[in-house]
Amino acid sequence: MSAFQQRITLSEAEVIWQRSREAGLLSDRTRSLLVHDLDRMRSRIAILQEVFPSHTLHALAIKANPLVEILREAVNVGAGLEAASIEEAHLALAAECPAERIVFDSPAKTMEEIAEALELGIVLNADNFAELRRIDQLIKQISTRTTLIGLRINPEVGAGTISHTSVGQAGSKFGAPLSTTRSEIIGAFRRYDWLNGVHVHVGSQGCSLDLLARAASRIDELRRELEGTTGRPLAFVDIGGGLPTLYREQQSAPTPQEYVTRLKQEAPELMSSDRLLITEFGRAIQAGCGVALSRVEFVRPEQRMAVIHLGADFLLRPVYRPEDWFHEFFVLDAQGRRKSGTLAPLTITGPLCFSGDIIARDVILPPVDEGDWIVIRDTGAYTLGMWSHHCSRSIPGVVGYDATSPRQVRLLRAAETASDVVRFWSGPRPADVDK
């Protein structure tokens, strides 16, 4: 396993529990705690910066983990941020990301959102030809700071093994299809002299290195055709995210170095020129940096079942699509020490009021007792950012762990209270209507 892919171990989970307890961030009343290893995240970003060309902007996908304090840590080490909504663009600004390092990729941008993006000066990737017409209309009307505007292309290289998150196959809802709209793509670049970039993305988990490299090759081939036809160089190529990550010890996944090696083979000009190259990694950076700790509330030995405080509200994809998504588990006792004993299958269920709220079935674990803690690995991406308010459970506190810091742990987001949940679901009070 490469340095980039190293995950939080059982020993590290014990340390995290103890440090959180000592800092007063985990008490006897704590139901669950989410943890993000900030130093591990910074190290992964540093590896990307080392192996990719120096002219690369690594725009971390906000949707993978939208917590502002985590985004700020990434920005502080030179990463950019990729926004899939105007709200995510504002999260990037709250994280103090420079506008020129924010990439806006929503497929449903309103006129107002496009105008705001142009005025802010962030990188803008249009999803379709109608959006290009909107941008052209606005550029003629407003003062704009944006100088990098691209068009998303569907390279039609095929789907990965998880259909719901594959976006580079024929019929995808994203981008201009390369096979059927090539002439329109070329016509758009001839027509709009402000259009100076191309964007592609095929998915992440379940997508092979062959798919990723083939997409990069096709987009670079198109880039050469566009430059030859228009007589002007493109300012950037955005190859999206897509690098899968490890969720099982026995899995294998391509490393950033292996990805770069393939890109140099399949799209050498893309990697050798000084043209801006943009990536949009999310899961590959964030997933393995997170663990979730949840107290065992009940053990039901007759069903070999443990009930914890995180379920489909937090692990939406593993609960609804268990055939595609998976997490590994550790067990700590009530004092945060690893459990031992005869291994046996255990089903772990969440707290929500529907029968399908099952996180994992027949996981082989040591004996589990009430008051123990289940540690869920690799929860740093597409968990908190997909939180469901079904049953109105409060979001747990989030702790940042940094083994290199004297404090080691610090609160990144306080746990919601019942009052916070009531406010979330409440309308304006009569006294507030006119404010």
C-alpha positions as CSV (number, residue, x, y, z in Angstrom):
1,M,0.0,0.0,0.0
2,S,1.4,3.4,-1.0
3,A,1.9,6.3,1.4
4,F,-1.0,8.0,-0.4
5,Q,-3.4,5.1,0.4
6,Q,-2.5,4.5,4.0
7,R,-5.6,4.4,6.2
8,I,-6.4,5.1,9.8
9,T,-5.5,1.9,11.8
10,L,-6.9,0.4,14.9
11,S,-4.0,1.7,16.9
12,E,-4.6,5.2,15.6
13,A,-8.3,4.9,16.4
14,E,-7.4,4.1,20.0
15,V,-5.2,7.2,20.2
16,I,-7.9,9.4,18.6
17,W,-10.5,8.2,21.1
18,Q,-8.2,8.8,24.1
19,R,-7.1,12.3,22.9
20,S,-10.7,13.3,22.2
21,R,-11.6,12.1,25.7
22,E,-8.8,14.0,27.3
23,A,-9.7,17.2,25.4
24,G,-13.3,17.0,26.6
25,L,-14.6,16.4,23.1
26,L,-15.9,12.9,23.9
27,S,-17.9,12.3,27.1
28,D,-20.2,9.6,28.6
29,R,-23.1,11.5,26.9
30,T,-21.5,11.5,23.4
31,R,-23.5,9.3,21.0
32,S,-21.2,9.6,18.0
33,L,-18.1,11.6,17.0
34,L,-16.8,12.2,13.5
35,V,-13.0,12.6,13.1
36,H,-10.9,13.9,10.2
37,D,-7.1,13.4,10.1
38,L,-5.9,16.8,8.9
39,D,-2.2,15.9,8.6
40,R,-3.1,12.8,6.5
41,M,-5.2,15.0,4.2
42,R,-2.3,17.5,3.8
43,S,0.1,14.7,3.1
44,R,-2.1,13.3,0.3
45,I,-2.4,16.8,-1.2
46,A,1.4,17.1,-1.0
47,I,1.8,13.8,-2.9
48,L,-0.4,15.0,-5.7
49,Q,1.5,18.3,-5.9
50,E,4.8,16.3,-6.1
51,V,3.8,13.8,-8.8
52,F,1.8,16.1,-11.1
53,P,3.3,18.8,-13.2
54,S,3.9,22.1,-11.4
55,H,1.3,23.8,-13.6
56,T,-1.5,21.8,-12.0
57,L,-4.3,23.2,-9.8
58,H,-5.7,20.5,-7.6
59,A,-9.2,21.6,-6.9
60,L,-10.6,19.5,-4.1
61,A,-14.2,18.5,-4.6
62,I,-16.2,20.2,-1.9
63,K,-19.1,17.8,-2.1
64,A,-16.9,15.0,-0.8
65,N,-16.6,16.9,2.5
66,P,-18.0,20.4,2.7
67,L,-16.9,21.3,6.3
68,V,-15.3,24.8,6.1
69,E,-12.5,24.1,8.5
70,I,-11.4,21.1,6.5
71,L,-11.6,23.0,3.3
72,R,-9.5,25.8,4.9
73,E,-6.8,23.3,5.8
74,A,-6.6,22.2,2.2
75,V,-6.5,25.7,0.9
76,N,-3.7,26.6,3.3
77,V,-1.4,24.0,1.6
78,G,-2.1,25.3,-1.9
79,A,-5.2,23.3,-3.0
80,G,-8.1,24.8,-4.9
81,L,-11.7,23.9,-4.4
82,E,-14.3,22.6,-6.9
83,A,-17.9,23.7,-6.3
84,A,-20.9,21.7,-7.6
85,S,-23.3,24.5,-6.6
86,I,-23.2,28.3,-5.9
87,E,-23.6,27.4,-2.3
88,E,-20.4,25.4,-2.4
89,A,-18.7,28.3,-4.1
90,H,-19.6,30.3,-1.0
91,L,-18.2,27.6,1.2
92,A,-15.0,27.9,-0.7
93,L,-15.0,31.7,-0.2
94,A,-15.7,31.1,3.5
95,A,-12.6,28.8,3.6
96,E,-10.6,31.8,2.2
97,C,-9.9,30.1,-1.1
98,P,-8.7,32.7,-3.7
99,A,-11.3,33.1,-6.4
100,E,-8.9,32.0,-9.1
101,R,-8.5,28.6,-7.3
102,I,-12.3,28.0,-7.2
103,V,-13.8,25.9,-10.0
104,F,-17.6,26.1,-10.5
105,D,-19.1,23.0,-12.2
106,S,-22.8,22.9,-11.4
107,P,-24.9,21.4,-14.3
108,A,-27.9,23.7,-13.4
109,K,-26.5,27.2,-13.1
110,T,-29.0,30.0,-13.1
111,M,-28.4,33.3,-14.9
112,E,-27.9,34.9,-11.5
113,E,-25.4,32.2,-10.4
114,I,-23.4,32.6,-13.7
115,A,-23.3,36.3,-13.3
116,E,-22.0,36.0,-9.7
117,A,-19.3,33.6,-10.7
118,L,-18.2,35.8,-13.5
119,E,-18.1,38.8,-11.2
120,L,-16.2,36.9,-8.5
121,G,-13.5,35.8,-11.0
122,I,-13.8,32.0,-10.4
123,V,-13.1,29.3,-13.0
124,L,-16.3,28.5,-14.8
125,N,-17.0,25.2,-16.6
126,A,-20.2,25.3,-18.7
127,D,-22.1,22.0,-18.9
128,N,-23.9,22.5,-22.2
129,F,-24.4,24.8,-25.2
130,A,-27.4,26.6,-23.7
131,E,-25.2,27.6,-20.8
132,L,-22.6,29.0,-23.2
133,R,-25.3,31.2,-24.7
134,R,-26.1,32.5,-21.2
135,I,-22.5,33.2,-20.5
136,D,-22.1,35.1,-23.8
137,Q,-25.1,37.2,-23.0
138,L,-23.9,38.1,-19.5
139,I,-20.3,38.8,-20.6
140,K,-21.7,41.5,-22.9
141,Q,-23.7,43.0,-20.0
142,I,-21.6,42.9,-16.8
143,S,-18.1,43.6,-15.6
144,T,-16.5,40.2,-15.2
145,R,-13.3,39.1,-13.5
146,T,-13.4,35.5,-14.8
147,T,-10.8,34.7,-17.4
148,L,-11.0,30.9,-17.4
149,I,-14.2,29.5,-19.0
150,G,-14.4,25.9,-20.2
151,L,-17.0,23.5,-21.7
152,R,-17.6,20.1,-20.2
153,I,-17.2,17.3,-22.7
154,N,-18.6,13.8,-22.3
155,P,-15.8,11.7,-23.7
156,E,-18.1,8.6,-23.9
157,V,-15.4,6.2,-22.7
158,G,-17.9,3.9,-21.0
159,A,-19.2,3.4,-17.4
160,G,-17.3,2.0,-14.4
161,T,-18.6,-0.8,-12.2
162,I,-20.9,1.5,-10.2
163,S,-23.5,2.9,-12.7
164,H,-25.0,5.5,-10.3
165,T,-21.7,7.4,-10.1
166,S,-20.4,6.9,-13.6
167,V,-20.7,10.0,-15.8
168,G,-18.5,9.3,-18.8
169,Q,-20.7,6.9,-20.8
170,A,-23.0,7.6,-23.7
171,G,-26.3,9.0,-22.5
172,S,-24.8,10.7,-19.4
173,K,-26.6,13.8,-18.2
174,F,-23.3,15.7,-18.1
175,G,-21.5,17.6,-20.8
176,A,-21.5,17.8,-24.5
177,P,-21.4,14.3,-26.1
178,L,-18.2,14.0,-28.1
179,S,-19.5,11.6,-30.7
180,T,-22.7,13.4,-31.7
181,T,-21.9,17.1,-31.0
182,R,-18.3,17.4,-32.1
183,S,-19.1,19.9,-34.8
184,E,-21.1,22.0,-32.4
185,I,-18.3,21.9,-29.9
186,I,-15.8,23.2,-32.5
187,G,-18.4,25.8,-33.6
188,A,-18.7,27.1,-30.0
189,F,-15.0,27.6,-29.7
190,R,-15.0,29.4,-33.0
191,R,-17.9,31.6,-32.0
192,Y,-16.9,32.5,-28.5
193,D,-13.4,33.9,-28.1
194,W,-13.8,33.9,-24.3
195,L,-14.2,30.1,-24.3
196,N,-10.7,28.9,-23.5
197,G,-10.8,25.5,-21.7
198,V,-12.2,22.0,-21.8
199,H,-13.4,19.9,-18.9
200,V,-14.0,16.1,-18.5
201,H,-14.9,13.8,-15.7
202,V,-15.9,10.1,-15.8
203,G,-16.5,9.2,-12.1
204,S,-14.5,7.9,-9.3
205,Q,-15.1,4.6,-7.4
206,G,-15.4,1.7,-9.8
207,C,-13.7,3.6,-12.6
208,S,-10.5,1.9,-13.9
209,L,-7.3,3.6,-14.8
210,D,-8.0,2.7,-18.4
211,L,-11.2,4.8,-18.3
212,L,-9.5,7.8,-16.7
213,A,-6.5,7.7,-19.1
214,R,-8.8,7.2,-22.2
215,A,-10.9,10.2,-21.2
216,A,-7.7,12.3,-20.8
217,S,-6.4,11.2,-24.2
218,R,-9.7,12.0,-25.9
219,I,-9.9,15.5,-24.3
220,D,-6.3,16.2,-25.3
221,E,-7.0,15.1,-28.8
222,L,-10.0,17.4,-28.9
223,R,-7.9,20.2,-27.5
224,R,-5.4,19.9,-30.3
225,E,-8.2,20.0,-32.9
226,L,-9.7,23.1,-31.3
227,E,-6.4,24.9,-31.2
228,G,-5.8,24.0,-34.8
229,T,-9.2,25.1,-36.0
230,T,-9.4,28.4,-34.0
231,G,-5.7,29.3,-34.2
232,R,-5.6,30.1,-30.5
233,P,-4.3,28.1,-27.6
234,L,-6.6,26.9,-24.8
235,A,-5.7,28.2,-21.4
236,F,-6.6,25.1,-19.4
237,V,-7.6,21.5,-19.5
238,D,-9.7,20.1,-16.5
239,I,-9.4,16.3,-16.3
240,G,-11.8,16.1,-13.3
241,G,-11.3,13.7,-10.4
242,G,-12.0,10.0,-10.6
243,L,-9.1,8.2,-8.8
244,P,-10.7,5.4,-6.8
245,T,-9.8,4.7,-3.2
246,L,-9.4,1.7,-0.9
247,Y,-12.2,0.6,1.4
248,R,-11.0,-3.0,2.0
249,E,-7.5,-4.1,3.1
250,Q,-7.4,-6.7,0.2
251,Q,-8.4,-4.1,-2.4
252,S,-6.0,-2.5,-4.8
253,A,-6.3,0.9,-6.4
254,P,-4.1,3.0,-8.7
255,T,-1.8,5.5,-7.0
256,P,-1.4,9.1,-8.1
257,Q,2.1,8.2,-9.5
258,E,0.6,5.3,-11.6
259,Y,-2.1,7.7,-12.8
260,V,0.5,10.3,-13.8
261,T,2.5,7.6,-15.6
262,R,-0.5,6.6,-17.7
263,L,-1.4,10.2,-18.4
264,K,2.2,10.8,-19.7
265,Q,1.8,7.8,-22.0
266,E,-1.8,8.6,-23.2
267,A,-1.7,12.4,-23.2
268,P,2.0,13.5,-23.1
269,E,1.3,17.0,-24.3
270,L,-1.2,17.5,-21.5
271,M,1.5,16.7,-19.0
272,S,4.5,18.4,-20.6
273,S,3.3,21.9,-21.6
274,D,2.9,24.9,-19.3
275,R,-0.9,25.1,-19.9
276,L,-2.9,25.0,-16.7
277,L,-4.0,21.5,-15.8
278,I,-6.9,21.1,-13.3
279,T,-7.8,18.0,-11.2
280,E,-10.9,17.6,-9.1
281,F,-10.1,14.8,-6.6
282,G,-12.4,14.3,-3.7
283,R,-12.9,10.8,-2.5
284,A,-9.3,9.8,-3.2
285,I,-8.0,12.5,-0.8
286,Q,-10.8,12.6,1.8
287,A,-12.2,9.1,2.4
288,G,-9.3,7.5,4.2
289,C,-8.7,10.6,6.3
290,G,-12.0,10.0,8.2
291,V,-13.3,7.7,10.9
292,A,-16.6,7.7,12.8
293,L,-16.9,6.6,16.4
294,S,-20.4,5.5,17.5
295,R,-21.4,4.1,20.9
296,V,-23.2,0.8,21.0
297,E,-26.6,1.5,22.6
298,F,-28.0,-2.0,22.6
299,V,-26.8,-5.5,21.8
300,R,-29.4,-8.0,20.8
301,P,-27.7,-11.4,21.1
302,E,-30.6,-13.4,19.9
303,Q,-30.2,-11.6,16.5
304,R,-26.4,-11.1,16.8
305,M,-27.1,-7.4,16.3
306,A,-25.7,-4.2,17.7
307,V,-27.6,-0.9,17.5
308,I,-25.5,2.3,17.2
309,H,-26.2,6.0,16.6
310,L,-25.1,6.3,12.9
311,G,-27.1,4.8,10.1
312,A,-28.6,5.8,6.8
313,D,-28.5,9.5,7.9
314,F,-24.6,9.3,7.7
315,L,-23.9,6.2,5.5
316,L,-26.5,6.8,2.9
317,R,-24.8,4.9,0.1
318,P,-23.8,1.8,2.1
319,V,-27.3,1.4,3.5
320,Y,-29.2,1.8,0.2
321,R,-26.6,0.3,-2.2
322,P,-24.6,-2.2,-0.1
323,E,-23.6,-4.1,-3.2
324,D,-21.6,-1.1,-4.3
325,W,-20.4,0.5,-1.1
326,F,-18.6,-1.0,1.9
327,H,-16.8,0.1,5.1
328,E,-14.6,-1.8,7.6
329,F,-15.1,-1.7,11.3
330,F,-13.1,-1.9,14.6
331,V,-14.4,-2.3,18.2
332,L,-13.2,-0.3,21.2
333,D,-14.4,-0.9,24.7
334,A,-16.1,1.8,26.9
335,Q,-12.6,3.0,27.9
336,G,-11.5,3.3,24.2
337,R,-9.3,0.2,24.2
338,R,-9.4,-2.4,21.5
339,K,-11.6,-5.4,22.1
340,S,-10.4,-9.0,21.9
341,G,-12.0,-12.3,22.1
342,T,-13.6,-14.9,19.9
343,L,-14.5,-13.5,16.5
344,A,-18.1,-13.9,15.4
345,P,-20.5,-12.4,12.8
346,L,-22.4,-9.2,13.9
347,T,-25.0,-7.1,12.1
348,I,-24.7,-3.4,12.8
349,T,-27.9,-1.3,12.6
350,G,-28.5,2.4,12.7
351,P,-31.0,4.4,14.8
352,L,-33.5,5.4,12.1
353,C,-37.1,4.1,12.1
354,F,-37.1,1.9,9.1
355,S,-36.1,-1.7,8.7
356,G,-33.5,-1.1,6.0
357,D,-31.3,1.0,8.3
358,I,-28.6,-1.6,8.4
359,I,-24.9,-0.5,8.0
360,A,-23.4,-4.0,7.7
361,R,-24.5,-7.6,7.9
362,D,-22.5,-10.4,9.4
363,V,-19.3,-8.4,10.0
364,I,-16.7,-10.6,11.8
365,L,-15.8,-8.8,15.0
366,P,-14.8,-9.5,18.7
367,P,-17.6,-9.6,21.2
368,V,-19.5,-6.4,21.5
369,D,-21.2,-5.0,24.7
370,E,-23.4,-2.1,25.5
371,G,-21.2,1.0,25.9
372,D,-18.5,-0.2,23.5
373,W,-17.6,1.9,20.5
374,I,-17.9,0.9,16.8
375,V,-15.2,2.6,14.7
376,I,-16.2,3.0,11.1
377,R,-13.3,3.4,8.7
378,D,-12.9,5.6,5.6
379,T,-15.8,8.0,6.4
380,G,-14.0,11.2,5.3
381,A,-15.9,11.5,2.0
382,Y,-19.5,11.3,0.9
383,T,-20.8,10.8,4.4
384,L,-21.3,14.0,6.4
385,G,-21.8,15.8,3.1
386,M,-24.8,13.5,2.3
387,W,-26.4,13.8,5.8
388,S,-30.1,12.9,5.8
389,H,-32.5,14.6,8.1
390,H,-34.8,11.6,8.2
391,C,-36.0,11.1,11.8
392,S,-34.3,14.5,12.6
393,R,-31.3,13.1,14.3
394,S,-28.7,15.7,15.2
395,I,-25.4,15.8,13.4
396,P,-22.5,14.7,15.6
397,G,-19.5,16.9,16.4
398,V,-16.5,16.8,14.1
399,V,-13.0,16.7,15.5
400,G,-9.8,17.4,13.6
401,Y,-6.9,15.1,14.4
402,D,-3.3,16.1,13.8
403,A,-0.6,13.9,15.2
404,T,2.0,16.5,14.4
405,S,0.3,19.2,16.5
406,P,0.8,19.6,20.2
407,R,-2.9,19.7,20.8
408,Q,-3.5,16.7,18.4
409,V,-7.3,17.2,18.5
410,R,-9.5,20.3,18.0
411,L,-13.2,20.8,17.4
412,L,-14.0,21.6,13.8
413,R,-17.8,21.7,14.2
414,A,-19.9,21.4,17.3
415,A,-22.5,18.7,17.6
416,E,-26.0,19.8,16.9
417,T,-28.4,20.1,19.8
418,A,-32.2,19.4,19.9
419,S,-32.7,23.2,19.7
420,D,-30.6,23.4,16.5
421,V,-32.8,20.7,14.9
422,V,-36.0,22.6,16.0
423,R,-34.6,25.8,14.5
424,F,-33.8,23.9,11.2
425,W,-37.4,22.8,10.8
426,S,-39.0,26.0,12.1
427,G,-40.5,28.8,10.1
428,P,-40.1,32.5,11.0
429,R,-41.7,33.6,14.3
430,P,-44.3,36.4,14.0
431,A,-41.8,38.9,15.4
432,D,-39.2,38.0,12.7
433,V,-41.5,38.3,9.7
434,D,-40.8,41.9,9.0
435,K,-37.0,41.8,9.8
